[in-house]
């Protein structure tokens, strides 16, 4: 691409992010907003605090700037009459990513999150332009890397990588700094007694955390809503992968009150795919993160509430059935009430029975391949275990960063478990070496220093090979995330996947469940967690959408 073309693309993107509203457009927006005023010097938005919604400026000027926990401020843009404040987080009432300061006395239309969603749906053409601008503004904040929490620590430290992956997969801007980046960071680490392997996080509000959990970090940056919830939802969806998000989009768009829960991030395993090339409508392919991100915004556009990271502890089915309710217990002690529940909690990759595996997880053993891990593999040899589509996509992606990718599969070839296009792609990638009839046998390294090598074995004759790889990727099998269903009466198969339809063996007196209904009335299962499901993104999305029709039929009996 020529420099002139690149400049034109940047200019077009800038125009899409920060366009002026015409007087007629402001008049159309006015019915969704409330006029408000702010005196000079007051903050309309403060980074790290929940914003009131989108604001359309009628008079005055507002300066938008990024601010991190170290107090560093980077001006972004100034808005005047006819322009609007906000980014995609305003769809859900999330914490602001920026400061917005009134440079003059300001009059603006305040459009709350609820009314913003109504505006986007009610004014389709204008809503599309506003939605695109809100999404691009979030992307710009992520790319700038100057707002959100500051992660201080070694770039390859396991704690740093863990939180980076969490923030990246949830589309949260952040900044990473080494301990010696400036005098202030060194002083801070000394004050809090942080060790070289630790990560010290400075939130936008100035709070400091050492080695926080994902939930602690989410609360600190205003990402997680910790309020008690007393309302009765029409639908509670457990899992924000493709199946769960599809169910959320269709259910919310058809007027149901929906909440989606996930303990990690939106997108599930599919969200980590570097490129999905066999999904309908994307002839050049699309990354799993891009596909999941669009679905995430789409669900919120229709009013679905998404709570991440929230771990589900149990499901109470004691009052299940028409006229009753289902109760979901969260790990933080809260309960959510719903008339129906969709199990979309997916499956996790199986951990091979290899000595010391747990010791090196996060220190050279990885279960996904994102840009964070790929950076660690630059110009080095890596190994990957697994023969499914996720493994194939990861191998192709890593081949663009690593010097050599060894791909270990137990069977004679990839034909039984991988799409043909990926098999061909792997065969034509010179730095991927496929090792058939091969299994991982041992690992070596030091706990502090991480993985330094691995050994694998030919299953036919027992011969072994050593590799000095410091990064090993595992995409082996699948274990359903169904422990939270224990004691509820939801039938599962011998492997723990949720049974639906005739295989569900409904409780005595219950009606015969439909194809996606479980043995408990009002509880449905979709995607990878469902017994007999097709383990493909398209299949998961189709099941999530199809479940909504069954949910409507069930709720009609209330």
C-alpha positions in Angstrom: 0.0 0.0 0.0 1.4 3.4 -1.0 1.8 6.2 1.6 -0.9 8.2 -0.2 -3.4 5.4 0.1 -2.5 4.8 3.7 -3.1 8.5 4.4 -6.5 8.4 2.6 -7.5 5.4 4.7 -6.5 7.2 8.0 -8.4 10.3 6.9 -11.5 8.3 6.1 -11.3 6.4 9.4 -10.9 9.7 11.3 -14.0 11.1 9.5 -16.0 8.0 10.5 -14.9 8.4 14.1 -15.5 12.1 14.5 -18.2 13.3 12.0 -20.4 16.4 12.5 -24.1 16.0 13.0 -26.3 18.1 10.8 -29.0 20.3 12.5 -31.7 18.0 11.1 -29.9 14.9 12.6 -29.6 16.6 16.0 -33.4 17.3 15.8 -34.0 13.6 15.2 -31.7 12.7 18.1 -33.3 15.2 20.5 -36.4 13.0 21.2 -34.0 10.5 22.7 -32.1 12.9 24.9 -32.4 15.4 27.7 -30.7 18.9 27.6 -28.1 19.4 30.3 -25.4 22.0 31.1 -21.9 21.8 32.6 -19.9 24.9 33.7 -16.4 25.6 32.4 -13.8 23.3 34.0 -16.2 20.5 35.0 -15.7 17.0 33.8 -18.5 15.5 31.8 -16.7 12.1 31.9 -14.0 10.9 34.2 -11.8 7.9 33.2 -12.6 4.8 35.4 -16.1 6.0 36.4 -19.4 5.0 34.9 -20.5 7.5 32.3 -24.0 8.8 32.0 -24.3 8.0 28.3 -23.6 9.7 24.9 -23.6 13.5 24.7 -24.4 15.7 21.7 -22.9 19.1 22.1 -25.2 22.0 21.4 -23.0 24.9 22.7 -19.5 25.2 24.1 -16.3 23.1 23.6 -15.1 19.9 25.3 -11.6 18.5 25.5 -11.2 14.7 25.3 -8.0 13.2 26.8 -6.6 9.9 27.8 -5.3 9.5 31.4 -3.7 6.5 33.0 -3.1 5.7 36.6 0.3 7.4 36.6 -1.3 10.7 35.9 0.0 10.9 32.3 -2.5 12.8 30.1 -2.6 12.6 26.3 -5.0 15.0 24.5 -7.1 13.3 21.8 -9.5 15.8 20.3 -11.7 18.8 21.1 -15.4 18.6 20.4 -17.7 21.5 19.6 -21.3 22.1 18.6 -22.7 19.3 16.4 -20.3 16.7 17.6 -20.8 13.9 20.2 -19.0 12.3 23.1 -18.8 8.6 23.7 -17.4 5.2 22.6 -18.9 1.8 22.4 -18.9 1.3 26.2 -21.8 3.8 26.4 -24.1 1.2 24.9 -23.9 -0.7 28.2 -23.2 2.1 30.7 -19.6 1.0 31.2 -16.9 3.0 32.8 -15.5 5.9 30.8 -12.1 5.4 29.1 -11.3 9.1 28.8 -11.7 12.4 30.6 -14.0 15.0 29.0 -13.5 18.5 30.3 -15.7 21.5 29.6 -13.4 24.2 28.1 -16.4 26.6 28.1 -19.8 26.5 29.6 -21.4 23.5 27.8 -24.9 22.7 26.8 -25.5 19.2 25.5 -28.1 16.5 24.9 -27.6 13.6 27.3 -28.6 10.3 25.7 -28.6 7.5 28.4 -27.4 4.0 27.5 -31.0 2.8 27.3 -32.0 5.7 25.1 -28.9 5.3 23.0 -29.9 1.8 22.2 -33.4 3.0 21.3 -31.8 5.7 19.0 -29.6 3.2 17.2 -32.6 0.9 16.5 -35.2 3.7 15.9 -33.0 5.7 13.5 -31.4 3.0 11.5 -29.2 4.9 9.1 -28.0 7.5 11.6 -27.7 4.7 14.2 -25.4 2.8 11.9 -23.0 5.7 11.6 -23.1 6.4 15.3 -22.4 2.8 16.1 -19.5 2.6 13.7 -18.0 5.8 15.2 -18.4 4.4 18.8 -16.7 1.1 17.8 -13.8 2.9 16.0 -13.2 5.1 18.9 -12.7 2.1 21.2 -10.4 0.6 18.6 -8.4 3.8 18.6 -8.1 3.8 22.3 -6.8 0.3 22.3 -4.3 1.0 19.5 -3.0 4.1 21.3 -2.3 2.1 24.5 -2.3 5.2 26.6 -5.5 4.8 28.6 -6.9 2.3 31.0 -4.9 0.4 33.6 -1.1 0.4 33.6 0.5 -3.1 34.0 4.0 -2.8 35.4 6.3 -5.8 35.2 8.5 -7.9 32.9 6.8 -8.3 29.5 7.3 -12.1 29.7 6.2 -12.4 33.3 3.3 -14.9 33.6 1.3 -12.5 35.7 1.7 -9.7 33.1 0.8 -12.1 30.3 -2.3 -13.4 32.1 -3.7 -9.9 32.7 -2.7 -8.7 29.2 -4.6 -11.6 27.7 -7.7 -10.9 29.8 -7.8 -7.2 28.9 -7.0 -7.8 25.2 -9.7 -10.5 24.9 -12.2 -8.2 26.5 -11.4 -5.2 24.3 -10.0 -3.1 27.2 -7.3 -0.5 26.5 -4.3 -0.8 28.7 -0.6 0.0 28.9 2.3 -2.2 29.8 5.5 -0.8 31.3 8.7 -2.3 32.6 9.7 -1.8 36.2 12.6 0.5 35.3 10.7 2.6 32.8 10.8 5.6 35.0 11.7 6.6 38.5 8.1 6.7 39.6 7.4 3.0 38.7 10.6 1.8 40.5 9.5 3.8 43.6 6.0 2.4 43.4 7.2 -1.2 43.2 9.4 -0.7 46.1 6.6 0.8 48.2 4.3 -2.2 47.5 7.0 -4.8 47.8 6.5 -6.2 44.3 8.9 -9.0 43.3 10.4 -9.3 39.7 7.8 -12.0 38.8 4.9 -9.8 40.0 2.6 -7.5 38.1 1.6 -4.2 39.7 -1.5 -2.6 38.3 -2.4 1.1 38.5 -6.0 1.7 37.7 -7.3 4.9 36.2 -8.7 6.0 39.6 -5.2 5.7 41.1 -5.8 2.4 43.0 -2.8 0.0 43.1 -3.1 -3.8 42.9 -0.4 -6.4 43.1 -1.1 -9.7 41.2 -4.8 -9.1 41.1 -7.3 -11.7 39.9 -9.2 -10.9 36.7 -12.3 -10.1 38.8 -10.3 -7.7 41.1 -8.9 -5.9 38.1 -12.3 -5.7 36.4 -13.8 -4.1 39.5 -10.9 -1.6 39.8 -11.3 -0.3 36.2 -15.1 -0.2 36.4 -15.7 -3.0 34.0 -17.7 -5.2 36.3 -21.1 -4.3 37.8 -21.2 -5.6 41.4 -24.7 -4.4 42.3 -27.3 -6.8 43.8 -29.8 -7.8 41.2 -33.4 -8.4 42.3 -35.2 -8.4 38.9 -36.4 -11.5 37.2 -34.8 -11.9 33.8 -36.5 -13.6 30.9 -33.3 -15.4 30.0 -30.0 -16.0 31.7 -27.2 -17.2 29.4 -24.1 -18.8 30.9 -21.3 -18.4 28.4 -20.4 -15.6 26.0 -18.9 -17.7 23.2 -20.5 -17.8 19.7 -23.5 -19.9 20.8 -24.2 -17.7 23.9 -23.8 -14.4 22.0 -26.1 -15.7 19.2 -28.8 -16.5 21.7 -28.4 -13.1 23.3 -28.7 -11.2 20.0 -31.8 -13.0 18.9 -33.5 -13.1 22.3 -32.8 -9.4 23.1 -33.8 -8.3 19.6 -37.1 -10.0 20.1 -37.9 -8.2 23.3 -36.7 -10.6 26.0 -34.7 -9.3 29.0 -31.4 -11.0 28.8 -28.2 -11.2 30.9 -25.1 -13.0 29.7 -22.4 -14.3 32.1 -18.9 -15.4 31.4 -16.0 -16.0 33.8 -13.2 -15.1 31.3 -14.1 -13.1 28.2 -16.5 -12.9 25.3 -15.8 -15.1 22.2 -15.0 -18.4 23.9 -12.3 -20.6 22.3 -13.3 -19.2 18.8 -12.3 -15.7 20.0 -8.7 -16.8 20.0 -8.7 -18.0 16.4 -6.4 -15.9 14.3 -8.5 -16.5 11.1 -11.7 -18.3 10.5 -12.0 -18.9 6.7 -15.0 -21.2 6.4 -17.6 -19.1 8.1 -20.4 -18.1 5.7 -20.2 -14.6 4.3 -16.5 -13.9 4.9 -14.7 -15.1 1.7 -11.3 -13.7 2.9 -11.8 -14.9 6.4 -12.3 -13.1 9.7 -10.4 -13.3 13.0 -12.3 -14.9 15.9 -11.8 -11.8 18.0 -13.4 -9.6 15.2 -16.3 -11.9 14.8 -16.9 -12.2 18.6 -16.4 -8.4 19.1 -19.1 -7.6 16.5 -21.5 -10.1 18.2 -20.7 -8.6 21.6 -21.6 -5.1 20.5 -24.7 -6.4 18.6 -26.0 -8.1 21.7 -25.6 -4.9 23.8 -27.2 -2.8 21.0 -30.4 -4.8 21.4 -30.3 -4.4 25.2 -28.6 -7.6 26.4 -26.6 -7.1 29.6 -23.2 -8.8 29.6 -21.4 -9.4 32.9 -17.7 -10.3 32.5 -15.8 -11.7 34.4 -18.5 -13.4 36.5 -18.1 -17.1 37.6 -21.2 -19.2 38.0 -21.1 -21.5 41.0 -24.3 -23.4 40.7 -27.8 -23.6 39.2 -30.8 -24.0 41.5 -33.6 -25.8 39.6 -35.8 -26.5 42.6 -38.5 -24.2 41.3 -38.1 -24.9 37.6 -41.1 -25.2 35.3 -43.9 -22.9 34.0 -44.8 -20.3 36.6 -41.5 -21.0 38.6 -38.0 -19.6 38.3 -34.4 -20.7 38.0 -31.7 -19.2 40.2 -28.0 -18.9 39.2 -25.5 -18.5 42.1 -22.4 -16.5 41.4 -19.0 -17.1 43.0 -19.2 -13.7 44.7 -22.3 -14.8 46.6 -24.9 -13.0 44.5 -27.9 -14.7 42.9 -29.6 -14.0 39.6 -33.2 -15.0 38.9 -34.5 -16.1 35.5 -37.5 -17.6 33.8 -35.2 -19.6 31.6 -31.5 -20.5 31.3 -29.3 -21.3 28.3 -26.2 -23.4 29.0 -23.5 -22.1 26.7 -20.5 -22.6 28.9 -18.6 -24.5 26.2 -15.7 -26.8 26.7 -12.1 -26.3 27.7 -9.1 -28.0 26.2 -8.1 -31.2 27.9 -4.8 -31.3 29.8 -2.6 -34.2 28.7 -1.3 -36.5 31.4 2.3 -35.2 31.2 4.4 -34.6 34.4 5.0 -31.0 35.5 2.4 -29.7 33.1 0.6 -27.5 35.7 4.0 -26.2 36.8 4.6 -24.5 33.4 1.1 -23.3 32.6 1.5 -19.6 31.9 5.3 -20.1 31.8 5.6 -21.6 28.4 2.5 -23.9 28.3 -0.4 -22.1 26.5 -4.0 -23.1 25.6 -4.5 -20.3 23.0 -2.4 -18.4 20.5 -3.0 -14.7 20.5 -0.7 -11.8 19.6 0.6 -11.8 23.2 1.9 -15.4 22.9 3.0 -15.0 19.3 5.4 -12.2 20.3 7.1 -14.6 22.7 7.7 -17.0 19.8 9.5 -14.6 17.5 12.3 -16.4 15.6 12.2 -19.5 17.8 11.1 -23.1 17.6 7.6 -23.9 19.1 5.6 -27.0 19.4 1.8 -27.5 19.1 -0.2 -30.5 20.2 -3.6 -31.2 18.5 -5.2 -32.0 15.2 -8.5 -30.0 15.1 -9.4 -26.8 13.4 -8.3 -24.6 16.3 -4.9 -26.3 16.3 -4.6 -25.8 12.6 -5.5 -22.1 12.7 -3.0 -21.6 15.6 -0.2 -23.4 13.7 -0.7 -21.3 10.6 -0.8 -18.1 12.7 2.3 -19.0 14.7 4.2 -19.9 11.5 4.2 -16.2 10.7 6.1 -15.4 13.9 8.2 -18.5 14.8 11.1 -19.9 13.0 9.7 -23.5 13.2 6.4 -25.0 14.3 6.2 -28.7 15.2 2.7 -30.0 15.0 2.1 -33.2 17.0 -0.9 -35.5 16.3 -1.5 -38.9 17.7 -3.2 -40.2 14.5 -1.9 -41.0 11.0 -3.0 -37.7 9.5 -5.3 -34.7 9.9 -8.2 -35.7 7.7 -10.4 -37.1 10.4 -10.4 -33.9 12.5 -9.5 -30.8 10.4 -11.1 -28.9 7.5 -9.5 -29.5 4.1 -8.5 -25.9 3.5 -6.4 -25.9 6.7 -4.8 -29.2 5.9 -3.7 -27.8 2.5 -2.6 -24.6 4.1 -0.4 -26.5 6.6 1.1 -28.6 3.8 2.1 -25.6 1.9 3.6 -23.7 4.9 7.4 -24.6 4.8 8.1 -23.9 8.5 5.3 -26.2 9.8 6.4 -29.8 10.3 3.6 -32.3 10.9 4.6 -35.2 13.2 2.0 -38.0 13.0 1.7 -40.9 15.4 3.4 -38.6 18.0 2.6 -37.7 21.6 4.1 -35.4 24.2 6.0 -37.3 26.8 7.8 -34.9 29.1 8.7 -31.3 29.9 11.8 -29.7 31.4 12.7 -26.3 32.8 12.8 -24.4 36.1 9.7 -23.0 37.7 11.2 -19.5 38.0 12.5 -19.5 34.4 9.7 -21.4 32.8 9.7 -24.1 30.1 13.0 -24.8 28.4 12.3 -27.9 26.4 10.0 -30.8 25.7 10.2 -34.4 24.6 7.9 -36.3 22.3 7.5 -40.0 21.5 6.6 -41.9 18.3 3.7 -44.1 19.4 4.6 -46.9 17.0 8.2 -47.7 18.1 8.7 -45.6 21.2 11.5 -43.5 19.8 11.9 -40.0 21.5 13.0 -36.6 20.3 14.0 -33.6 22.3 13.2 -30.0 21.4 14.5 -26.9 23.1 11.2 -25.1 22.8 10.2 -22.5 25.3 6.6 -22.3 24.1 4.3 -25.3 23.8 0.6 -24.9 22.7 -2.0 -27.4 23.6 -5.2 -27.9 21.7 -6.1 -31.4 22.8 -9.7 -32.7 22.9 -12.4 -31.0 25.0 -13.9 -31.3 28.5 -17.3 -29.7 29.0 -17.6 -26.8 31.5 -20.5 -28.4 33.4 -19.4 -28.7 37.0 -21.7 -25.8 38.0 -24.7 -28.0 37.0 -24.1 -30.7 39.5 -27.1 -31.3 41.8 -29.5 -29.6 39.5 -30.8 -32.6 37.6 -29.6 -31.7 34.2 -28.8 -34.9 32.4 -25.3 -35.3 30.9 -23.7 -38.1 28.9 -20.7 -40.2 29.9 -18.2 -37.5 29.0 -20.2 -34.8 30.9 -21.7 -33.0 27.9 -25.3 -31.9 28.3 -28.0 -34.1 26.9 -30.9 -32.5 25.0 -34.0 -33.7 23.2 -35.0 -37.3 23.5 -31.6 -38.2 25.0 -32.3 -35.8 27.9 -34.6 -38.3 29.8 -36.9 -35.6 31.2 -38.0 -35.5 34.8 -41.2 -37.4 35.6 -44.3 -35.6 34.4 -42.4 -33.1 32.2 -43.2 -32.6 28.5 -40.9 -34.2 25.9 -38.1 -31.7 25.5 -37.3 -30.2 22.1 -33.9 -30.7 20.3 -32.1 -28.0 22.4 -34.0 -28.5 25.7 -32.5 -30.4 28.6 -34.1 -32.7 31.1 -35.0 -29.7 33.3 -37.9 -27.5 32.0 -36.8 -24.0 31.1 -33.1 -25.0 30.7 -31.6 -25.2 27.2 -28.1 -26.1 26.0 -26.3 -24.9 22.9 -22.8 -25.0 21.3 -19.8 -27.1 22.4 -21.2 -28.0 25.8 -24.2 -29.8 24.2 -23.8 -33.6 23.6 -23.8 -34.3 19.9 -23.2 -30.8 18.8 -21.1 -30.0 15.7 -18.0 -28.4 17.1 -17.8 -25.5 14.6 -18.5 -21.8 15.0 -21.3 -21.8 12.4 -23.0 -24.7 14.2 -22.7 -23.0 17.6 -24.2 -19.7 16.2 -27.0 -21.6 14.5 -27.9 -23.5 17.8 -27.9 -20.2 19.8 -30.3 -18.6 17.4 -32.5 -21.7 17.1 -32.8 -22.0 20.9 -34.6 -18.7 21.1 -37.7 -20.0 19.3 -37.9 -22.9 21.8 -37.5 -20.4 24.7 -40.4 -18.3 23.4 -42.6 -21.4 23.3 -41.6 -22.3 26.8 -42.2 -18.8 28.2 -45.6 -18.7 26.5 -46.6 -21.3 29.1 -46.0 -19.0 32.0 
